[in-house]
Amino acid sequence: MGSILQSTFVRIPRSTSGNDWILSFRATIRTYGTRILKSLWTGQNEEPDVRTSYQYALDLRERLKDPLRIAVDETEKAQRRYKHYYDRSTRPRKFDVGDLVLVLLPTNSNKLLMQWKGPYRVEEVAATNDYRVNVAGKTKTFHIHLLKKFHQRQNKETQEKRTEKGGAFWKLLAQQYWNQVTTKTA
């Protein structure tokens, strides 16, 4: 209150003897800081709601304990829920020593453009998700997200048989369709 009155003080001379402030407002000038010092030195509080900044910080910390605990609990629940939904669509990947893998590496023409290169052989498992791969004679460590299993193409005869079987399937399907169409029109 003293600081408010102090900031709105207008000097109005009333008498030649005495302080204008005391005569105008019938109060002594006492700032917030001097009030706190007096209450600390004497142990008397003129106003019961006057607290030190240290007391305020302690009270604030105590009041914030419950909301903080609730916020942490809700965050953990949300993280578990997000993990559950994310893990539904993921499949764990694992490579063994000696497996052939493709590695996601920058292209020769543009280091910002990535492409799958390989196959390279896995030399050892460095950690749960890290593998050491022999790339062009050098052993480098890659995270599993940069690796993809290499599937060897089958020989030419097997591919031709597949094509023939696939071709036969489509021929049979076309023949059945043609038979249905011609029986309906006849």
Phi, psi and omega in degrees: 000321180299321181291327177293313178295324180296321182285338181256013183293131175239127184283115178236104180291128180243332184210165179271345180246135177102169182277134181299320181297311181297320180290325183285313189248359181053038180218157177264153179280120177216119182275170181298320181297318180291327177297316180295316179299315180299317181292326178289320183287318185269340182080009180251134176254117176288324179242124184293336182272003178279121180231157176281164180294329178294317178297320179298315180297319178295315179297318180297318179298318179295320180290332183271354181297312181295311178299325178294316179298316179297317180297318179295316179299315180294323178295318178295320177299315181297319179297318178296319179295315179298318180297318180300314181290325179291318184290343179297325185260001181264152175237130180292139178245146179208138177243150176254163177297131180098349179292149174268132183227156169261143182242135177279108184232159176294151178287166180287332185269333184215117184288346178272346180263126184253148175211158179282126179236152178142195015275150175236157184261135175286124181267321178200160176267114183279320179206191182302316183241013181241138182228144175265124185237139178275107181246112177053044177085354179246141178269121180235151179262131180231144173285154185298335179291342179264004182242148177218138181297136178267126178255119181291136175291148178281164182293170188295324182296317180295321178296320180294320178298318178299315180298317179296316179296317179296318178297319178296321179299313181293323177297316179297317180297318179295321179296317179297317178299316181297320178296320179295318181295316182288329178287329179288323183279338184279000000 
